[in-house]
Amino acid sequence: MLPILYSYRRCPYAMRARLAINVVDITVEIREISLRDKPAHLLQVSPKGTVPVLILQNDIVIEQSLDIMFWALQQYDPQDWLDADFGKMQTLITENDTHFKQVLDRYKYPERHPQLTQTHYRQQGEIFLQRLEVLLNQHIYLLKDTASLADMAIFPFVRQFAAVDLTWFESSKYPKLQNWLNALTHSVLFERVMEKQPTYLA
Ligand SMILES: N[C@@H](CCC(=O)N[C@@H](CS)C(=O)NCC(=O)O)C(=O)O
């Protein structure tokens, strides 16, 4: 039996898990779920009910996307994603997963957060984009000239942010960030992890 990855194609957390699993070339059974109708087995092994969740052959359950990335890359790290300043990677990913993700949700769904305008949420998100642009002025990727865990953990979220208003993003003042996102989203690896899967029916 293969390890099982409960996943959702468009979820940025699930994307980062699939990126790491794919780069290491680990074969897993991908179970593409419907978030509105989660399989009972998923909820049984991981009652918090989010994806991604990885279930190993020895029944160990890994239920955080970053932990899945580490689990994969600790076995083999063919592109040296872990070879970067660990503290810097951690700080950037934490900023992405907390503040930036919160602003992203508000920017994407301003009607659910009518306290402030969509433009305001976008401007809040730009604080993180600016920070990434500064880093990308120093290296081709966030922390060095090749990709690290930080790039792979963060770009699926920046992609979502950009997609809210592509015209704005493409004419925005972040040329390095645009190139970075373009390279990552057009990579063979990303195309592979975005291949469509049939929905798993429990
Ligand atoms: N901290 C979790 C967050 C995962 C997460 O929030 N995933 C979303 C989808 S992008 C989810 O499953 N939400 C549950 C739902 O929408 O019912 C991780 O890093 O894996």
The ligand as an ORCA input file, in Angstrom:
! r2SCAN-3c Opt
* xyz 0 1
  N      -2.064     24.739      8.603
  C      -2.612     23.865      7.587
  C      -3.640     24.640      6.788
  C      -4.317     23.809      5.703
  C      -5.616     24.459      5.220
  O      -6.132     25.398      5.832
  N      -6.175     23.925      4.119
  C      -7.472     24.400      3.675
  C      -7.614     24.363      2.176
  S      -6.529     25.473      1.354
  C      -8.540     23.477      4.206
  O      -8.403     22.278      4.147
  N      -9.634     24.046      4.740
  C     -10.708     23.268      5.274
  C     -12.018     23.611      4.677
  O     -12.090     24.499      3.820
  O     -13.006     22.950      5.046
  C      -1.467     23.310      6.738
  O      -0.430     23.974      6.651
  O      -1.589     22.207      6.189
*
